[in-house]
Amino acid sequence: MGEGTECATEFAALVDNLQVQLGPAGPVEEMLVEKMVVDYWRLRRAYRYEVGLIRERLDNATDDFYSEEKTD
């Protein structure tokens, strides 16, 4: 899989692991575990996006620096 892609199997494993670890009792606790997984998954996605933006800016930093230098 390429960088930034998400794996449904990994998501399902995360759900299963938290279900086992937390042992929710009843539908409300099961919903809370699911919400925890979804929120955690979204946070990971946001971190990947942030790292991608930083990496892109760093990759372009020297080009930007030298192109500004020529115009001065």
CHARMM internal coordinates of N, CA and C (Angstrom, degrees):
IC EDIT
DIST 1 N 1 CA 1.4510
DIST 1 CA 1 C 1.5199
ANGL 1 N 1 CA 1 C 110.47
DIST 1 C 2 N 1.2961
ANGL 1 CA 1 C 2 N 115.62
DIHE 1 N 1 CA 1 C 2 N 145.77
DIST 2 N 2 CA 1.4536
ANGL 1 C 2 N 2 CA 120.67
DIHE 1 CA 1 C 2 N 2 CA -179.80
DIST 2 CA 2 C 1.5141
ANGL 2 N 2 CA 2 C 111.86
DIHE 1 C 2 N 2 CA 2 C -77.88
DIST 2 C 3 N 1.2964
ANGL 2 CA 2 C 3 N 114.14
DIHE 2 N 2 CA 2 C 3 N 167.93
DIST 3 N 3 CA 1.4538
ANGL 2 C 3 N 3 CA 120.00
DIHE 2 CA 2 C 3 N 3 CA 179.25
DIST 3 CA 3 C 1.5267
ANGL 3 N 3 CA 3 C 110.01
DIHE 2 C 3 N 3 CA 3 C -64.14
DIST 3 C 4 N 1.3107
ANGL 3 CA 3 C 4 N 116.47
DIHE 3 N 3 CA 3 C 4 N 134.51
DIST 4 N 4 CA 1.4591
ANGL 3 C 4 N 4 CA 120.39
DIHE 3 CA 3 C 4 N 4 CA 178.57
DIST 4 CA 4 C 1.5104
ANGL 4 N 4 CA 4 C 114.34
DIHE 3 C 4 N 4 CA 4 C 91.21
DIST 4 C 5 N 1.3390
ANGL 4 CA 4 C 5 N 116.96
DIHE 4 N 4 CA 4 C 5 N -9.71
DIST 5 N 5 CA 1.4557
ANGL 4 C 5 N 5 CA 118.41
DIHE 4 CA 4 C 5 N 5 CA 178.81
DIST 5 CA 5 C 1.5235
ANGL 5 N 5 CA 5 C 109.38
DIHE 4 C 5 N 5 CA 5 C -79.06
DIST 5 C 6 N 1.3005
ANGL 5 CA 5 C 6 N 115.33
DIHE 5 N 5 CA 5 C 6 N 154.62
DIST 6 N 6 CA 1.4539
ANGL 5 C 6 N 6 CA 120.50
DIHE 5 CA 5 C 6 N 6 CA -179.05
DIST 6 CA 6 C 1.5272
ANGL 6 N 6 CA 6 C 109.34
DIHE 5 C 6 N 6 CA 6 C -112.21
DIST 6 C 7 N 1.2982
ANGL 6 CA 6 C 7 N 115.59
DIHE 6 N 6 CA 6 C 7 N 148.03
DIST 7 N 7 CA 1.4533
ANGL 6 C 7 N 7 CA 122.04
DIHE 6 CA 6 C 7 N 7 CA -175.11
DIST 7 CA 7 C 1.5296
ANGL 7 N 7 CA 7 C 109.67
DIHE 6 C 7 N 7 CA 7 C -112.45
DIST 7 C 8 N 1.3256
ANGL 7 CA 7 C 8 N 115.63
DIHE 7 N 7 CA 7 C 8 N 117.51
DIST 8 N 8 CA 1.4649
ANGL 7 C 8 N 8 CA 120.55
DIHE 7 CA 7 C 8 N 8 CA 179.90
DIST 8 CA 8 C 1.5212
ANGL 8 N 8 CA 8 C 111.20
DIHE 7 C 8 N 8 CA 8 C -62.28
DIST 8 C 9 N 1.3253
ANGL 8 CA 8 C 9 N 116.73
DIHE 8 N 8 CA 8 C 9 N -34.49
DIST 9 N 9 CA 1.4664
ANGL 8 C 9 N 9 CA 120.75
DIHE 8 CA 8 C 9 N 9 CA 179.02
DIST 9 CA 9 C 1.5253
ANGL 9 N 9 CA 9 C 110.83
DIHE 8 C 9 N 9 CA 9 C -65.01
DIST 9 C 10 N 1.3256
ANGL 9 CA 9 C 10 N 116.00
DIHE 9 N 9 CA 9 C 10 N -40.83
DIST 10 N 10 CA 1.4654
ANGL 9 C 10 N 10 CA 120.45
DIHE 9 CA 9 C 10 N 10 CA 178.18
DIST 10 CA 10 C 1.5261
ANGL 10 N 10 CA 10 C 110.94
DIHE 9 C 10 N 10 CA 10 C -64.89
DIST 10 C 11 N 1.3364
ANGL 10 CA 10 C 11 N 116.38
DIHE 10 N 10 CA 10 C 11 N -39.52
DIST 11 N 11 CA 1.4639
ANGL 10 C 11 N 11 CA 120.64
DIHE 10 CA 10 C 11 N 11 CA 177.87
DIST 11 CA 11 C 1.5307
ANGL 11 N 11 CA 11 C 110.05
DIHE 10 C 11 N 11 CA 11 C -63.03
DIST 11 C 12 N 1.3314
ANGL 11 CA 11 C 12 N 116.29
DIHE 11 N 11 CA 11 C 12 N -46.78
DIST 12 N 12 CA 1.4708
ANGL 11 C 12 N 12 CA 120.81
DIHE 11 CA 11 C 12 N 12 CA -179.81
DIST 12 CA 12 C 1.5267
ANGL 12 N 12 CA 12 C 110.78
DIHE 11 C 12 N 12 CA 12 C -62.08
DIST 12 C 13 N 1.3332
ANGL 12 CA 12 C 13 N 116.69
DIHE 12 N 12 CA 12 C 13 N -39.00
DIST 13 N 13 CA 1.4624
ANGL 12 C 13 N 13 CA 120.15
DIHE 12 CA 12 C 13 N 13 CA 178.45
DIST 13 CA 13 C 1.5274
ANGL 13 N 13 CA 13 C 110.92
DIHE 12 C 13 N 13 CA 13 C -64.91
DIST 13 C 14 N 1.3162
ANGL 13 CA 13 C 14 N 116.72
DIHE 13 N 13 CA 13 C 14 N -37.95
DIST 14 N 14 CA 1.4657
ANGL 13 C 14 N 14 CA 120.78
DIHE 13 CA 13 C 14 N 14 CA 177.18
DIST 14 CA 14 C 1.5267
ANGL 14 N 14 CA 14 C 110.62
DIHE 13 C 14 N 14 CA 14 C -63.11
DIST 14 C 15 N 1.3284
ANGL 14 CA 14 C 15 N 116.44
DIHE 14 N 14 CA 14 C 15 N -44.16
DIST 15 N 15 CA 1.4697
ANGL 14 C 15 N 15 CA 120.59
DIHE 14 CA 14 C 15 N 15 CA 177.20
DIST 15 CA 15 C 1.5202
ANGL 15 N 15 CA 15 C 109.64
DIHE 14 C 15 N 15 CA 15 C -59.43
DIST 15 C 16 N 1.3226
ANGL 15 CA 15 C 16 N 116.22
DIHE 15 N 15 CA 15 C 16 N -50.02
DIST 16 N 16 CA 1.4761
ANGL 15 C 16 N 16 CA 120.57
DIHE 15 CA 15 C 16 N 16 CA -178.36
DIST 16 CA 16 C 1.5221
ANGL 16 N 16 CA 16 C 111.46
DIHE 15 C 16 N 16 CA 16 C -59.79
DIST 16 C 17 N 1.3309
ANGL 16 CA 16 C 17 N 116.64
DIHE 16 N 16 CA 16 C 17 N -44.83
DIST 17 N 17 CA 1.4712
ANGL 16 C 17 N 17 CA 120.13
DIHE 16 CA 16 C 17 N 17 CA -178.93
DIST 17 CA 17 C 1.5235
ANGL 17 N 17 CA 17 C 111.94
DIHE 16 C 17 N 17 CA 17 C -61.96
DIST 17 C 18 N 1.3235
ANGL 17 CA 17 C 18 N 116.77
DIHE 17 N 17 CA 17 C 18 N -43.57
DIST 18 N 18 CA 1.4684
ANGL 17 C 18 N 18 CA 118.25
DIHE 17 CA 17 C 18 N 18 CA 179.64
DIST 18 CA 18 C 1.5214
ANGL 18 N 18 CA 18 C 111.70
DIHE 17 C 18 N 18 CA 18 C -70.11
DIST 18 C 19 N 1.3261
ANGL 18 CA 18 C 19 N 117.12
DIHE 18 N 18 CA 18 C 19 N -34.42
DIST 19 N 19 CA 1.4636
ANGL 18 C 19 N 19 CA 120.05
DIHE 18 CA 18 C 19 N 19 CA 176.40
DIST 19 CA 19 C 1.5303
ANGL 19 N 19 CA 19 C 109.64
DIHE 18 C 19 N 19 CA 19 C -60.34
DIST 19 C 20 N 1.3237
ANGL 19 CA 19 C 20 N 116.12
DIHE 19 N 19 CA 19 C 20 N -44.00
DIST 20 N 20 CA 1.4682
ANGL 19 C 20 N 20 CA 120.41
DIHE 19 CA 19 C 20 N 20 CA -179.50
DIST 20 CA 20 C 1.5211
ANGL 20 N 20 CA 20 C 110.81
DIHE 19 C 20 N 20 CA 20 C -68.15
DIST 20 C 21 N 1.3313
ANGL 20 CA 20 C 21 N 117.05
DIHE 20 N 20 CA 20 C 21 N -47.11
DIST 21 N 21 CA 1.4614
ANGL 20 C 21 N 21 CA 120.56
DIHE 20 CA 20 C 21 N 21 CA -176.76
DIST 21 CA 21 C 1.5213
ANGL 21 N 21 CA 21 C 113.12
DIHE 20 C 21 N 21 CA 21 C -65.15
DIST 21 C 22 N 1.3407
ANGL 21 CA 21 C 22 N 116.13
DIHE 21 N 21 CA 21 C 22 N -41.26
DIST 22 N 22 CA 1.4606
ANGL 21 C 22 N 22 CA 119.59
DIHE 21 CA 21 C 22 N 22 CA -174.12
DIST 22 CA 22 C 1.5201
ANGL 22 N 22 CA 22 C 113.15
DIHE 21 C 22 N 22 CA 22 C -93.11
DIST 22 C 23 N 1.3195
ANGL 22 CA 22 C 23 N 116.84
DIHE 22 N 22 CA 22 C 23 N -21.93
DIST 23 N 23 CA 1.4595
ANGL 22 C 23 N 23 CA 120.77
DIHE 22 CA 22 C 23 N 23 CA 177.86
DIST 23 CA 23 C 1.5180
ANGL 23 N 23 CA 23 C 113.55
DIHE 22 C 23 N 23 CA 23 C 51.46
DIST 23 C 24 N 1.3296
ANGL 23 CA 23 C 24 N 117.66
DIHE 23 N 23 CA 23 C 24 N 60.11
DIST 24 N 24 CA 1.4636
ANGL 23 C 24 N 24 CA 119.40
DIHE 23 CA 23 C 24 N 24 CA -177.89
DIST 24 CA 24 C 1.5297
ANGL 24 N 24 CA 24 C 111.66
DIHE 23 C 24 N 24 CA 24 C -59.95
DIST 24 C 25 N 1.3301
ANGL 24 CA 24 C 25 N 114.34
DIHE 24 N 24 CA 24 C 25 N 140.01
DIST 25 N 25 CA 1.4671
ANGL 24 C 25 N 25 CA 120.87
DIHE 24 CA 24 C 25 N 25 CA 179.33
DIST 25 CA 25 C 1.5227
ANGL 25 N 25 CA 25 C 107.79
DIHE 24 C 25 N 25 CA 25 C -110.00
DIST 25 C 26 N 1.3184
ANGL 25 CA 25 C 26 N 115.64
DIHE 25 N 25 CA 25 C 26 N 101.80
DIST 26 N 26 CA 1.4539
ANGL 25 C 26 N 26 CA 119.66
DIHE 25 CA 25 C 26 N 26 CA 177.28
DIST 26 CA 26 C 1.5147
ANGL 26 N 26 CA 26 C 113.11
DIHE 25 C 26 N 26 CA 26 C 98.57
DIST 26 C 27 N 1.3247
ANGL 26 CA 26 C 27 N 115.36
DIHE 26 N 26 CA 26 C 27 N 168.42
DIST 27 N 27 CA 1.4656
ANGL 26 C 27 N 27 CA 120.78
DIHE 26 CA 26 C 27 N 27 CA -174.47
DIST 27 CA 27 C 1.5301
ANGL 27 N 27 CA 27 C 114.18
DIHE 26 C 27 N 27 CA 27 C -66.47
DIST 27 C 28 N 1.3049
ANGL 27 CA 27 C 28 N 118.63
DIHE 27 N 27 CA 27 C 28 N -32.77
DIST 28 N 28 CA 1.4686
ANGL 27 C 28 N 28 CA 120.27
DIHE 27 CA 27 C 28 N 28 CA -179.39
DIST 28 CA 28 C 1.5242
ANGL 28 N 28 CA 28 C 109.93
DIHE 27 C 28 N 28 CA 28 C -66.58
DIST 28 C 29 N 1.3049
ANGL 28 CA 28 C 29 N 117.27
DIHE 28 N 28 CA 28 C 29 N -46.17
DIST 29 N 29 CA 1.4605
ANGL 28 C 29 N 29 CA 120.05
DIHE 28 CA 28 C 29 N 29 CA 178.98
DIST 29 CA 29 C 1.5267
ANGL 29 N 29 CA 29 C 110.99
DIHE 28 C 29 N 29 CA 29 C -67.20
DIST 29 C 30 N 1.3272
ANGL 29 CA 29 C 30 N 117.79
DIHE 29 N 29 CA 29 C 30 N -34.19
DIST 30 N 30 CA 1.4632
ANGL 29 C 30 N 30 CA 120.82
DIHE 29 CA 29 C 30 N 30 CA 175.74
DIST 30 CA 30 C 1.5270
ANGL 30 N 30 CA 30 C 110.69
DIHE 29 C 30 N 30 CA 30 C -63.95
DIST 30 C 31 N 1.3323
ANGL 30 CA 30 C 31 N 116.31
DIHE 30 N 30 CA 30 C 31 N -40.70
DIST 31 N 31 CA 1.4673
ANGL 30 C 31 N 31 CA 119.94
DIHE 30 CA 30 C 31 N 31 CA 177.29
DIST 31 CA 31 C 1.5266
ANGL 31 N 31 CA 31 C 110.86
DIHE 30 C 31 N 31 CA 31 C -64.44
DIST 31 C 32 N 1.3312
ANGL 31 CA 31 C 32 N 116.77
DIHE 31 N 31 CA 31 C 32 N -38.04
DIST 32 N 32 CA 1.4640
ANGL 31 C 32 N 32 CA 120.17
DIHE 31 CA 31 C 32 N 32 CA 179.41
DIST 32 CA 32 C 1.5319
ANGL 32 N 32 CA 32 C 111.35
DIHE 31 C 32 N 32 CA 32 C -65.99
DIST 32 C 33 N 1.3311
ANGL 32 CA 32 C 33 N 116.38
DIHE 32 N 32 CA 32 C 33 N -39.20
DIST 33 N 33 CA 1.4635
ANGL 32 C 33 N 33 CA 119.62
DIHE 32 CA 32 C 33 N 33 CA 176.62
DIST 33 CA 33 C 1.5235
ANGL 33 N 33 CA 33 C 109.74
DIHE 32 C 33 N 33 CA 33 C -63.47
DIST 33 C 34 N 1.3220
ANGL 33 CA 33 C 34 N 116.63
DIHE 33 N 33 CA 33 C 34 N -43.92
DIST 34 N 34 CA 1.4608
ANGL 33 C 34 N 34 CA 120.15
DIHE 33 CA 33 C 34 N 34 CA 178.75
DIST 34 CA 34 C 1.5282
ANGL 34 N 34 CA 34 C 110.91
DIHE 33 C 34 N 34 CA 34 C -61.93
DIST 34 C 35 N 1.3199
ANGL 34 CA 34 C 35 N 116.92
DIHE 34 N 34 CA 34 C 35 N -40.58
DIST 35 N 35 CA 1.4666
ANGL 34 C 35 N 35 CA 120.46
DIHE 34 CA 34 C 35 N 35 CA 178.18
DIST 35 CA 35 C 1.5201
ANGL 35 N 35 CA 35 C 110.59
DIHE 34 C 35 N 35 CA 35 C -63.92
DIST 35 C 36 N 1.3192
ANGL 35 CA 35 C 36 N 117.07
DIHE 35 N 35 CA 35 C 36 N -39.34
DIST 36 N 36 CA 1.4620
ANGL 35 C 36 N 36 CA 120.32
DIHE 35 CA 35 C 36 N 36 CA 177.46
DIST 36 CA 36 C 1.5282
ANGL 36 N 36 CA 36 C 110.66
DIHE 35 C 36 N 36 CA 36 C -60.77
DIST 36 C 37 N 1.3234
ANGL 36 CA 36 C 37 N 116.43
DIHE 36 N 36 CA 36 C 37 N -43.47
DIST 37 N 37 CA 1.4656
ANGL 36 C 37 N 37 CA 120.66
DIHE 36 CA 36 C 37 N 37 CA -179.51
DIST 37 CA 37 C 1.5260
ANGL 37 N 37 CA 37 C 110.42
DIHE 36 C 37 N 37 CA 37 C -64.11
DIST 37 C 38 N 1.3222
ANGL 37 CA 37 C 38 N 116.98
DIHE 37 N 37 CA 37 C 38 N -47.50
DIST 38 N 38 CA 1.4665
ANGL 37 C 38 N 38 CA 121.07
DIHE 37 CA 37 C 38 N 38 CA -178.62
DIST 38 CA 38 C 1.5281
ANGL 38 N 38 CA 38 C 110.30
DIHE 37 C 38 N 38 CA 38 C -62.17
DIST 38 C 39 N 1.3197
ANGL 38 CA 38 C 39 N 117.14
DIHE 38 N 38 CA 38 C 39 N -44.09
DIST 39 N 39 CA 1.4646
ANGL 38 C 39 N 39 CA 120.28
DIHE 38 CA 38 C 39 N 39 CA 179.63
DIST 39 CA 39 C 1.5287
ANGL 39 N 39 CA 39 C 111.33
DIHE 38 C 39 N 39 CA 39 C -64.20
DIST 39 C 40 N 1.3232
ANGL 39 CA 39 C 40 N 116.07
DIHE 39 N 39 CA 39 C 40 N -42.17
DIST 40 N 40 CA 1.4604
ANGL 39 C 40 N 40 CA 120.46
DIHE 39 CA 39 C 40 N 40 CA 177.54
DIST 40 CA 40 C 1.5264
ANGL 40 N 40 CA 40 C 110.32
DIHE 39 C 40 N 40 CA 40 C -62.32
DIST 40 C 41 N 1.3332
ANGL 40 CA 40 C 41 N 117.24
DIHE 40 N 40 CA 40 C 41 N -43.07
DIST 41 N 41 CA 1.4638
ANGL 40 C 41 N 41 CA 122.51
DIHE 40 CA 40 C 41 N 41 CA -179.60
DIST 41 CA 41 C 1.5351
ANGL 41 N 41 CA 41 C 110.64
DIHE 40 C 41 N 41 CA 41 C -62.28
DIST 41 C 42 N 1.3198
ANGL 41 CA 41 C 42 N 116.15
DIHE 41 N 41 CA 41 C 42 N -42.72
DIST 42 N 42 CA 1.4688
ANGL 41 C 42 N 42 CA 120.16
DIHE 41 CA 41 C 42 N 42 CA 178.26
DIST 42 CA 42 C 1.5250
ANGL 42 N 42 CA 42 C 111.50
DIHE 41 C 42 N 42 CA 42 C -65.71
DIST 42 C 43 N 1.3078
ANGL 42 CA 42 C 43 N 117.08
DIHE 42 N 42 CA 42 C 43 N -38.45
DIST 43 N 43 CA 1.4605
ANGL 42 C 43 N 43 CA 121.06
DIHE 42 CA 42 C 43 N 43 CA 178.26
DIST 43 CA 43 C 1.5244
ANGL 43 N 43 CA 43 C 110.45
DIHE 42 C 43 N 43 CA 43 C -63.71
DIST 43 C 44 N 1.3265
ANGL 43 CA 43 C 44 N 116.79
DIHE 43 N 43 CA 43 C 44 N -41.80
DIST 44 N 44 CA 1.4694
ANGL 43 C 44 N 44 CA 119.97
DIHE 43 CA 43 C 44 N 44 CA 175.69
DIST 44 CA 44 C 1.5192
ANGL 44 N 44 CA 44 C 110.89
DIHE 43 C 44 N 44 CA 44 C -60.61
DIST 44 C 45 N 1.3328
ANGL 44 CA 44 C 45 N 116.61
DIHE 44 N 44 CA 44 C 45 N -41.50
DIST 45 N 45 CA 1.4671
ANGL 44 C 45 N 45 CA 121.33
DIHE 44 CA 44 C 45 N 45 CA 178.90
DIST 45 CA 45 C 1.5307
ANGL 45 N 45 CA 45 C 109.99
DIHE 44 C 45 N 45 CA 45 C -61.36
DIST 45 C 46 N 1.3303
ANGL 45 CA 45 C 46 N 116.35
DIHE 45 N 45 CA 45 C 46 N -42.98
DIST 46 N 46 CA 1.4716
ANGL 45 C 46 N 46 CA 120.86
DIHE 45 CA 45 C 46 N 46 CA 179.42
DIST 46 CA 46 C 1.5281
ANGL 46 N 46 CA 46 C 110.62
DIHE 45 C 46 N 46 CA 46 C -63.83
DIST 46 C 47 N 1.3264
ANGL 46 CA 46 C 47 N 117.88
DIHE 46 N 46 CA 46 C 47 N -40.18
DIST 47 N 47 CA 1.4601
ANGL 46 C 47 N 47 CA 121.05
DIHE 46 CA 46 C 47 N 47 CA 177.99
DIST 47 CA 47 C 1.5271
ANGL 47 N 47 CA 47 C 110.81
DIHE 46 C 47 N 47 CA 47 C -63.43
DIST 47 C 48 N 1.3418
ANGL 47 CA 47 C 48 N 116.91
DIHE 47 N 47 CA 47 C 48 N -42.93
DIST 48 N 48 CA 1.4665
ANGL 47 C 48 N 48 CA 119.81
DIHE 47 CA 47 C 48 N 48 CA 178.49
DIST 48 CA 48 C 1.5282
ANGL 48 N 48 CA 48 C 110.65
DIHE 47 C 48 N 48 CA 48 C -61.87
DIST 48 C 49 N 1.3198
ANGL 48 CA 48 C 49 N 116.63
DIHE 48 N 48 CA 48 C 49 N -41.25
DIST 49 N 49 CA 1.4605
ANGL 48 C 49 N 49 CA 120.91
DIHE 48 CA 48 C 49 N 49 CA 179.04
DIST 49 CA 49 C 1.5265
ANGL 49 N 49 CA 49 C 110.17
DIHE 48 C 49 N 49 CA 49 C -62.71
DIST 49 C 50 N 1.3233
ANGL 49 CA 49 C 50 N 116.22
DIHE 49 N 49 CA 49 C 50 N -45.01
DIST 50 N 50 CA 1.4638
ANGL 49 C 50 N 50 CA 121.01
DIHE 49 CA 49 C 50 N 50 CA -179.65
DIST 50 CA 50 C 1.5256
ANGL 50 N 50 CA 50 C 110.75
DIHE 49 C 50 N 50 CA 50 C -61.84
DIST 50 C 51 N 1.3149
ANGL 50 CA 50 C 51 N 117.43
DIHE 50 N 50 CA 50 C 51 N -44.90
DIST 51 N 51 CA 1.4584
ANGL 50 C 51 N 51 CA 121.20
DIHE 50 CA 50 C 51 N 51 CA 178.77
DIST 51 CA 51 C 1.5263
ANGL 51 N 51 CA 51 C 110.16
DIHE 50 C 51 N 51 CA 51 C -62.62
DIST 51 C 52 N 1.3254
ANGL 51 CA 51 C 52 N 117.07
DIHE 51 N 51 CA 51 C 52 N -39.50
DIST 52 N 52 CA 1.4582
ANGL 51 C 52 N 52 CA 120.78
DIHE 51 CA 51 C 52 N 52 CA 177.73
DIST 52 CA 52 C 1.5194
ANGL 52 N 52 CA 52 C 112.32
DIHE 51 C 52 N 52 CA 52 C -61.60
DIST 52 C 53 N 1.3292
ANGL 52 CA 52 C 53 N 116.41
DIHE 52 N 52 CA 52 C 53 N -42.50
DIST 53 N 53 CA 1.4687
ANGL 52 C 53 N 53 CA 120.00
DIHE 52 CA 52 C 53 N 53 CA 177.81
DIST 53 CA 53 C 1.5237
ANGL 53 N 53 CA 53 C 111.78
DIHE 52 C 53 N 53 CA 53 C -63.48
DIST 53 C 54 N 1.3137
ANGL 53 CA 53 C 54 N 115.99
DIHE 53 N 53 CA 53 C 54 N -44.25
DIST 54 N 54 CA 1.4682
ANGL 53 C 54 N 54 CA 120.22
DIHE 53 CA 53 C 54 N 54 CA 179.66
DIST 54 CA 54 C 1.5213
ANGL 54 N 54 CA 54 C 109.93
DIHE 53 C 54 N 54 CA 54 C -63.65
DIST 54 C 55 N 1.3412
ANGL 54 CA 54 C 55 N 116.43
DIHE 54 N 54 CA 54 C 55 N -45.35
DIST 55 N 55 CA 1.4567
ANGL 54 C 55 N 55 CA 120.53
DIHE 54 CA 54 C 55 N 55 CA -179.91
DIST 55 CA 55 C 1.5286
ANGL 55 N 55 CA 55 C 110.88
DIHE 54 C 55 N 55 CA 55 C -60.32
DIST 55 C 56 N 1.3261
ANGL 55 CA 55 C 56 N 116.81
DIHE 55 N 55 CA 55 C 56 N -43.04
DIST 56 N 56 CA 1.4621
ANGL 55 C 56 N 56 CA 120.88
DIHE 55 CA 55 C 56 N 56 CA 179.74
DIST 56 CA 56 C 1.5239
ANGL 56 N 56 CA 56 C 111.23
DIHE 55 C 56 N 56 CA 56 C -62.32
DIST 56 C 57 N 1.3190
ANGL 56 CA 56 C 57 N 115.93
DIHE 56 N 56 CA 56 C 57 N -43.23
DIST 57 N 57 CA 1.4732
ANGL 56 C 57 N 57 CA 119.00
DIHE 56 CA 56 C 57 N 57 CA 179.72
DIST 57 CA 57 C 1.5200
ANGL 57 N 57 CA 57 C 111.83
DIHE 56 C 57 N 57 CA 57 C -66.26
DIST 57 C 58 N 1.3183
ANGL 57 CA 57 C 58 N 115.70
DIHE 57 N 57 CA 57 C 58 N -39.25
DIST 58 N 58 CA 1.4663
ANGL 57 C 58 N 58 CA 118.40
DIHE 57 CA 57 C 58 N 58 CA 178.15
DIST 58 CA 58 C 1.5245
ANGL 58 N 58 CA 58 C 111.18
DIHE 57 C 58 N 58 CA 58 C -67.36
DIST 58 C 59 N 1.3279
ANGL 58 CA 58 C 59 N 116.63
DIHE 58 N 58 CA 58 C 59 N -39.65
DIST 59 N 59 CA 1.4640
ANGL 58 C 59 N 59 CA 120.54
DIHE 58 CA 58 C 59 N 59 CA 178.49
DIST 59 CA 59 C 1.5221
ANGL 59 N 59 CA 59 C 111.62
DIHE 58 C 59 N 59 CA 59 C -62.04
DIST 59 C 60 N 1.3243
ANGL 59 CA 59 C 60 N 117.13
DIHE 59 N 59 CA 59 C 60 N -32.90
DIST 60 N 60 CA 1.4586
ANGL 59 C 60 N 60 CA 121.62
DIHE 59 CA 59 C 60 N 60 CA -177.36
DIST 60 CA 60 C 1.5281
ANGL 60 N 60 CA 60 C 113.19
DIHE 59 C 60 N 60 CA 60 C -95.06
DIST 60 C 61 N 1.3131
ANGL 60 CA 60 C 61 N 117.53
DIHE 60 N 60 CA 60 C 61 N -3.44
DIST 61 N 61 CA 1.4661
ANGL 60 C 61 N 61 CA 121.08
DIHE 60 CA 60 C 61 N 61 CA -173.59
DIST 61 CA 61 C 1.5202
ANGL 61 N 61 CA 61 C 112.30
DIHE 60 C 61 N 61 CA 61 C -60.51
DIST 61 C 62 N 1.3268
ANGL 61 CA 61 C 62 N 118.13
DIHE 61 N 61 CA 61 C 62 N -45.94
DIST 62 N 62 CA 1.4689
ANGL 61 C 62 N 62 CA 118.87
DIHE 61 CA 61 C 62 N 62 CA -178.16
DIST 62 CA 62 C 1.5273
ANGL 62 N 62 CA 62 C 110.86
DIHE 61 C 62 N 62 CA 62 C -68.11
DIST 62 C 63 N 1.3275
ANGL 62 CA 62 C 63 N 117.33
DIHE 62 N 62 CA 62 C 63 N -40.08
DIST 63 N 63 CA 1.4665
ANGL 62 C 63 N 63 CA 119.69
DIHE 62 CA 62 C 63 N 63 CA 177.45
DIST 63 CA 63 C 1.5264
ANGL 63 N 63 CA 63 C 110.60
DIHE 62 C 63 N 63 CA 63 C -60.18
DIST 63 C 64 N 1.3242
ANGL 63 CA 63 C 64 N 115.86
DIHE 63 N 63 CA 63 C 64 N -44.92
DIST 64 N 64 CA 1.4597
ANGL 63 C 64 N 64 CA 120.27
DIHE 63 CA 63 C 64 N 64 CA 179.69
DIST 64 CA 64 C 1.5271
ANGL 64 N 64 CA 64 C 111.10
DIHE 63 C 64 N 64 CA 64 C -63.49
DIST 64 C 65 N 1.3280
ANGL 64 CA 64 C 65 N 116.21
DIHE 64 N 64 CA 64 C 65 N -41.08
DIST 65 N 65 CA 1.4609
ANGL 64 C 65 N 65 CA 120.54
DIHE 64 CA 64 C 65 N 65 CA -178.99
DIST 65 CA 65 C 1.5158
ANGL 65 N 65 CA 65 C 110.62
DIHE 64 C 65 N 65 CA 65 C -61.95
DIST 65 C 66 N 1.3321
ANGL 65 CA 65 C 66 N 116.26
DIHE 65 N 65 CA 65 C 66 N -48.92
DIST 66 N 66 CA 1.4674
ANGL 65 C 66 N 66 CA 119.00
DIHE 65 CA 65 C 66 N 66 CA -176.87
DIST 66 CA 66 C 1.5141
ANGL 66 N 66 CA 66 C 113.05
DIHE 65 C 66 N 66 CA 66 C -72.26
DIST 66 C 67 N 1.3139
ANGL 66 CA 66 C 67 N 117.87
DIHE 66 N 66 CA 66 C 67 N -29.33
DIST 67 N 67 CA 1.4648
ANGL 66 C 67 N 67 CA 119.04
DIHE 66 CA 66 C 67 N 67 CA 177.94
DIST 67 CA 67 C 1.5334
ANGL 67 N 67 CA 67 C 110.16
DIHE 66 C 67 N 67 CA 67 C -72.00
DIST 67 C 68 N 1.3150
ANGL 67 CA 67 C 68 N 118.77
DIHE 67 N 67 CA 67 C 68 N -33.02
DIST 68 N 68 CA 1.4636
ANGL 67 C 68 N 68 CA 122.05
DIHE 67 CA 67 C 68 N 68 CA 176.00
DIST 68 CA 68 C 1.5231
ANGL 68 N 68 CA 68 C 110.84
DIHE 67 C 68 N 68 CA 68 C -70.05
DIST 68 C 69 N 1.3315
ANGL 68 CA 68 C 69 N 115.35
DIHE 68 N 68 CA 68 C 69 N -35.67
DIST 69 N 69 CA 1.4545
ANGL 68 C 69 N 69 CA 120.46
DIHE 68 CA 68 C 69 N 69 CA -178.80
DIST 69 CA 69 C 1.5229
ANGL 69 N 69 CA 69 C 110.97
DIHE 68 C 69 N 69 CA 69 C -64.70
DIST 69 C 70 N 1.3132
ANGL 69 CA 69 C 70 N 118.08
DIHE 69 N 69 CA 69 C 70 N -37.19
DIST 70 N 70 CA 1.4747
ANGL 69 C 70 N 70 CA 122.45
DIHE 69 CA 69 C 70 N 70 CA -179.45
DIST 70 CA 70 C 1.5203
ANGL 70 N 70 CA 70 C 111.95
DIHE 69 C 70 N 70 CA 70 C -68.76
DIST 70 C 71 N 1.3360
ANGL 70 CA 70 C 71 N 117.50
DIHE 70 N 70 CA 70 C 71 N -30.18
DIST 71 N 71 CA 1.4513
ANGL 70 C 71 N 71 CA 120.55
DIHE 70 CA 70 C 71 N 71 CA -176.97
DIST 71 CA 71 C 1.5183
ANGL 71 N 71 CA 71 C 112.42
DIHE 70 C 71 N 71 CA 71 C -83.26
DIST 71 C 72 N 1.3314
ANGL 71 CA 71 C 72 N 117.36
DIHE 71 N 71 CA 71 C 72 N -15.46
DIST 72 N 72 CA 1.4749
ANGL 71 C 72 N 72 CA 120.34
DIHE 71 CA 71 C 72 N 72 CA -179.07
DIST 72 CA 72 C 1.5017
ANGL 72 N 72 CA 72 C 112.34
DIHE 71 C 72 N 72 CA 72 C -80.72
END
COOR INIT
IC SEED 1 N 1 CA 1 C
IC BUILD
